[in-house]
Amino acid sequence: MKLFTLGPVEIYPEVLSVYNNSFVHFRTDEYSDIVKNCLQSVSKLIGNSTKDSMIYLTASGTAAMEATIENCILENDKILVINGGTFGKRFCQLLNWHKIPFSSIDLKWNETLTYKHLDNFDKEGYTVLFVNLHETSTGQLYNIEILSDFCKRNNMLLIVDAISTFLADDYNMDASNIDVTIISSQKGLCLSPGMSMVSFSDRMLNRIYKNSKSASAYFDFKDYIDNIKRGQTPYTPAVHIMYQLQSMLELIKNSGGKQVWIHTIKEKCDYFRDQVISKNLKIPNYSLSNMLTPLIFEDINAYELIQVLKNKYRIFVNPCGGELANRLLRVSHIGNTSLEDIDDLVKKLLFCIEELKGAI
Ligand SMILES: *Cc1c(COP(=O)(O)O)cnc(C)c1O
């Protein structure tokens, strides 16, 4: 069996081996030290130099998206959302759920986000921009520079869901003037699902304290920020994932650090893309993350192809939701997979395509 999925991914044996040892209880100095060290390292990887600026939640990424809305938005904010697929739409749905008004830039499938889309919203009094920097549903990686410039020009806060770009592409919160970064355990960090992290700029930390009351009791960020200063959380955290994180950070460090890590993913990504393109398979023209490659099918059903690959070979790739379900599949390049695994995937993918075309 092999997972070429986006998360959960093939977990590294070093990370799984944490289960061979026992875990200390979380209300101890020993555990606090692990948390402080880990979050400091992740903050470094994310490029945020603000001290004690990262909290972690025992919840998947969507909860972190919602909690950010519940804690980082003020009454009179004017909000803009980049809505280029399932995850952009999710921000819209969450804002709607909380009855918070917003405008959105709705991209059509295959439409690249450019300066022009943002121009319409220039000098219109917007205060916050929400974006999923890598729109995982289509694979489009937005240009952080145009978003960052736009926010700087309009003195807006920039809230980035970086869940599916972190540790696959370059990312730096300080350099891009990003105020919130949301990540989660099962994507770039290649850990079990169930933990998400939120990282804040200095001005966002101040704003959270200004916010009179969080819309969520369980996810009251002030409580998490106060607690994290001593390496703690208000409620019982996913202790086992923290141990996994500790082991993963060690693995990244020992493999040469962040740049080498990202380079290895890029290598797998380029290797896969070269192969599929040489076999006349089609990938989108817009800018892509190293984390995944979407394949576009016109003559066979992509969803059926995924089922055949799974049932016949126990190889898992990601389907696509909504209207693209029958046209797109997505192959991930993160996790414990090798170039040989990719050779095998491509070979079997081609078999399945032939089978569906009725040639076998
Ligand atoms: C995976 C992902 C999420 C989180 O989804 P969960 O199922 O809640 O973990 C959020 N945003 C993006 C861009 C993602 O890729």
The ligand as an ORCA input file, in Angstrom:
! r2SCAN-3c Opt
* xyz 0 1
  C      -6.163     20.264      4.229
  C      -6.472     21.701      4.230
  C      -7.222     22.295      5.254
  C      -7.676     21.571      6.489
  O      -8.609     20.625      6.336
  P      -8.954     19.678      7.569
  O      -9.663     18.539      6.930
  O      -9.803     20.442      8.497
  O      -7.646     19.296      8.189
  C      -7.437     23.647      5.200
  N      -6.974     24.401      4.189
  C      -6.255     23.868      3.195
  C      -5.738     24.762      2.115
  C      -5.987     22.506      3.176
  O      -5.260     21.969      2.178
*
